[in-house]
């Protein structure tokens, strides 16, 4: 077969397939079919709604806006936002009492741990600590006029003391701003560094808190491998023995599981 014949054959073969595909498309369903089918399917589905007692209102209100503005201007993070708490509108808005509350999350918004239950961002190398955070925290809390404040933090395994000295500085600045303020710190485990635990426990706080999260047999399924039940219990015991006259507590998270 000559080159010209080969070229004609290939061209005609291409046109044949184009015509055949066009005919197939004409015989097939049109756009209306796909639109109506998806609408019918959606109509048949019954949307399952949460019960009213599980529904939350959209965050709004004067207190909510003021609190958010204060936190952003001072570059502070909250566990309310980072953990995507559904009750943020009620707490920041003041609820029925009109008293707005928030839990400030110190040492940034990126955690070096990756616990399965937590929505806080994870990073192997978070940014440096903000040296102004202790002062800014004291300013924010002082402007709210509260008598009790809860501080929590991300885990910072990238820092030699886990950030305990930074947390202690935050407590000291808060007490300097308001000596009568009651301060609870929900502390990390500092990877079992008891010197770090001692630094925070003796900083002037009123309540040393640390979460066990779950029972011993479920620790490996829920928490980051660097955390464990015994380590957490040792942290609490050491904190208790570090100083007399303050409270300590632990928390086990209780959640329902659907079928």
N, C-alpha and C positions, 0 to 999 in steps of 0.2 A: 504494500500500500504506500502510495506517494505521500510526501509531507503535507500537501494541500488536502488530500483526501482525509488524512488523519485529523487535521485541524477542523474540517467540516464535520467529521464524525463526533469529535469531542463537543463542539458547539451545539450540535443537534441533541446530543445526550443531555447536556446541561438544561436546554430549553424543555426537554421532555420531563425532566424531574421537577422543574419549576411549575409547569402546567399541571402535572399530576398532584403536586403538593397544594396548589391553589384549589384544585377540584376537591381535594380531601377537606380543606378548610371550609369550603362552601357547604359541604355536606354536614360538617360538624356543628356543635352548639355555638350560638352567638354569645355576645357579651351579656345580653339580657339573662341568659340561662345562669351564668355564674353569679350575677348580682342577686337574682331572685333566690337561687339555691342557698347562698350564704345568709340572706335575710330570713329565709324559712328556717334554717338551722338555728339562727340566733333566737327566733321567735319561739321555737320549740324548747329551747333551754330555759329552765327556771332559775333565775339568778338567786343564789343563796345569800341571804342577808344576815349580818351579825345581829344577835339579840340586842335590844336597846341598851342593856347594862354593859355591853362591850363596846358600844359606839362612843366616839369622842367628838367634841365640837372642834371646828377649825380654830386654831389659836388666834386670838384677837384681844383687843381691849387696851386701855391706857397703861395699865401696869405692865402688860406683856410687851408693849412697844417700848416703854421706858427701859425695862430691864434688858431687852435685846440691844437697844441703842448703847446703854452703859457698857455692856460686855464687849460689843464690837469696837467701841472707841478706845477701850483699854486693852484690846487684843487678848481677851480671856476666853477660854473654852469652857463648856459645861458638859457634864455627862448626860444631861437632859437632851441636848442636841446630838452629840456624837453617838449615843446609844439608841437614838431615835425613840425616845420614850413617848408613848401615846398620851401621857398625862401632862405634857409640857404646857398645854394651854391652861389647864386648871391651876397648876402650880405657879406659873409665871403670871397668870392673870389674877391670882389671889383667891380664886374660888369664892365660897360664900362669905368668908371673913374679910376679903379684900387685902390680905397680907400676902404679898408675892414672895415666893421662896425659890431658890435655885441651888443646885449642887455644883460648885465650881470644880472643874477638872484641871488639875495643874500639870505642868511639865509638857504642854503641847497637846495635840490631838491625834498623835500617832503612837501606837503601842508596839513594843518589840515582841509581845506575845500574840498568839493566835488562838485564843479560846473559842470553842465552837459556838457558844451561846451568845457571844458578844458581837456588836455591830461596829465597834470602834475600829478605825483604820489600823492596819498592821504594816510595820516597816522595819527592815533590818537596821537601817541607819536613819533614824528620825533627825530632824533639825536640832540645832543647839538650843539649850535652855535659854529662856528670856530672862536676863538679869533684872529686868524691871517688873517681872511678874509678882514677886512678893509685895512690892509697894502698890502696884496697880490693884492687886487683890484686896489689900487693906482699904484702898480708896473706894472701891466698888461696894464692899460690904458695909463700910462706914456710911455711905450715902443711902443704903437701904434701911438703916435704923433697926436692924434685927437684933435679937438677944442670943440667937443660936444659929450657928452656921456649920454646914457640912462640907468638908473639902475631900475630894478624892483625886486620884491621879492615874495616869497610864503607867505601865511598867516600863522602866528604862534600864534594861540589862546592858545597854551600851555604855553606861556611866559606872565608874568604879564603885560608888556607894549606892547605886540604884536611885540616886536623887534624894536620899534622905536628908542631906544637909540643906538642899534647896527647899524641901517641904518644911523643915524646921525653921528656916528663915521666913517662910510665909506665915507660920504660926506666930513667930516673934513680932512681925510687922502688924499683924492683926491685933495682938495684945497691946502693942504700943498705941495703936489707934483707939482701941476700946478695951481697957483692962478687965471690964466686967463681962465681955463677950465670952460665951461658952462655945468652944471649938471642938468639933468632932472630925477626926481625920480617918477616912477609909483608906488604909495603907496597903501598898503592895507587899509581897513577901521578901523583897530585896535578895532573892535567891538564897535565903537562909543566912545572910550576913547579919549576925547578931549585933555587931558594932553599929551597923546602920539602923537596926531596930532601936537600939538604945538612944541614938542621936535624936530620933523623932520622938520617942516616948518621953524623953526628958526636956522637950522643947517648950513646954508650957501648955500643951493641949489638955483638954478635959476628958475626952473620950478617944481611946485608941481602938479602932475597928479594923477588922480584917475578915474577908469572906472566905469561907471554906467551899462555897458554891454548891457542893453536893456531898453525898456520903462517900465513904472510903472506896467502896467497890466500883463506883462509877467515875472516879476521878480521871482515869485515863481516857474515858470516852468524851469527857466534857471539857476538861482544862488542857492548857498547853502542857507539853511534856516536862517543861521546866518547873511546873507547879505540882505539888502533891499534898496529900492530907497531913502527913507527919510534919512536913516542913511548915505548913500553915499553923499547925498546933504548936510547934516549937516557937514560932514567931509570937503567938498570943501569950504563951507562958513567959517568954522572956520579957515581953512588954509589961506584963503584970508585975513581974519581979523587979523591973527597972526603977519604978518610982511608986511611992504610996500616995494615996489621995486622989487618984483619978480612976475613971471607969474604963472597962474594955469590953468588947463584944465581938461576936462572930455571926455570920449569916449563912444560912443554907437556902439556896434558891429553890422555891417550890413552884412547879409549873404543871399545868394539865396537859395531857397528851391525847389527841383525838384518835379515833379508831381508823 
